[in-house]
Amino acid sequence: MDENIIYEILSVVDEIPEGKVASYGQIARLIGREKNARMVGKVLSQSAYYGDYPCHRVVNHAGRLAPHFPEQRDLLLGEGIIFKNKNYVDMKKCQWDC
């Protein structure tokens, strides 16, 4: 994967403010690759190789947490994120308006 795309994705993630979340598709749209939400997820799953980014602030379009990221819920709760239920963020109240 092209490192320029990786850092483009990570730079958008780095802009998500504390107390807000973004979806994979939203990030893909912001970098001009609206059909590449899965690529965003793949990059975020390997983000530790590139530095410290707030990847816990990224969820799917419905607000569902990443299935293999058990710490995500606690990190988001610590930032005041509101949940609809155990595994879903309330996107209407918490989605980043960018």
C-alpha positions as CSV (number, residue, x, y, z in Angstrom):
1,M,0.0,0.0,0.0
2,D,1.2,3.5,-0.9
3,E,2.7,5.3,2.2
4,N,1.2,8.6,1.0
5,I,-2.3,7.1,1.3
6,I,-1.5,5.7,4.7
7,Y,-0.4,9.1,6.0
8,E,-3.3,10.8,4.4
9,I,-5.7,8.5,6.3
10,L,-3.8,8.9,9.5
11,S,-3.6,12.7,9.2
12,V,-7.5,12.8,9.0
13,V,-7.8,10.4,12.0
14,D,-5.4,12.7,13.9
15,E,-7.9,15.6,13.4
16,I,-10.9,13.9,14.9
17,P,-11.5,15.9,18.1
18,E,-11.8,14.2,21.5
19,G,-15.4,13.3,22.3
20,K,-16.3,12.7,18.6
21,V,-16.1,9.7,16.3
22,A,-15.9,9.3,12.5
23,S,-16.8,6.4,10.3
24,Y,-14.4,4.5,8.0
25,G,-16.5,5.8,5.0
26,Q,-16.4,9.3,6.3
27,I,-12.6,9.2,6.4
28,A,-12.5,7.6,2.9
29,R,-14.6,10.5,1.6
30,L,-12.4,13.1,3.2
31,I,-9.4,11.8,1.3
32,G,-11.2,11.6,-2.0
33,R,-11.6,7.8,-2.0
34,E,-15.3,7.3,-1.1
35,K,-15.3,3.6,-2.1
36,N,-12.4,2.7,0.1
37,A,-13.8,2.4,3.6
38,R,-12.3,-1.1,4.0
39,M,-8.9,0.2,3.1
40,V,-9.2,2.8,5.8
41,G,-10.0,0.0,8.3
42,K,-6.9,-2.0,7.1
43,V,-4.7,1.0,7.5
44,L,-6.0,1.7,11.0
45,S,-5.5,-1.9,12.1
46,Q,-1.8,-1.4,11.3
47,S,-1.5,2.2,12.6
48,A,0.8,1.4,15.5
49,Y,3.6,0.9,12.9
50,Y,3.3,4.6,12.0
51,G,2.9,6.4,15.3
52,D,0.3,7.2,17.9
53,Y,-3.1,8.1,16.4
54,P,-6.5,8.2,18.0
55,C,-7.8,5.2,15.9
56,H,-10.3,4.4,18.7
57,R,-12.4,7.3,17.5
58,V,-13.2,5.5,14.2
59,V,-16.3,3.2,14.0
60,N,-18.4,1.8,11.3
61,H,-21.2,3.8,9.7
62,A,-23.8,2.5,12.2
63,G,-21.5,3.3,15.2
64,R,-20.4,-0.3,15.8
65,L,-17.1,-0.7,17.5
66,A,-14.2,-2.6,15.9
67,P,-14.6,-6.3,16.8
68,H,-11.0,-7.0,17.6
69,F,-10.3,-3.8,19.6
70,P,-11.5,-4.5,23.2
71,E,-10.1,-1.3,24.6
72,Q,-12.0,0.9,22.2
73,R,-15.2,1.1,24.3
74,D,-13.3,2.2,27.5
75,L,-11.2,4.8,25.5
76,L,-14.4,6.3,24.0
77,L,-16.2,6.3,27.4
78,G,-13.3,8.1,28.9
79,E,-13.8,10.8,26.3
80,G,-17.5,11.2,27.0
81,I,-18.8,9.3,24.0
82,I,-22.5,8.3,24.3
83,F,-23.5,4.7,23.4
84,K,-26.8,3.4,22.2
85,N,-26.0,0.0,23.6
86,K,-22.8,-1.9,24.6
87,N,-21.2,-2.0,21.1
88,Y,-22.8,1.0,19.2
89,V,-21.9,4.6,19.5
90,D,-24.8,7.1,19.2
91,M,-23.7,8.6,15.8
92,K,-26.4,11.3,15.9
93,K,-24.9,12.7,19.0
94,C,-21.2,11.9,18.6
95,Q,-20.3,11.9,14.9
96,W,-17.6,14.4,13.9
97,D,-19.1,17.2,11.8
98,C,-16.3,17.9,9.4
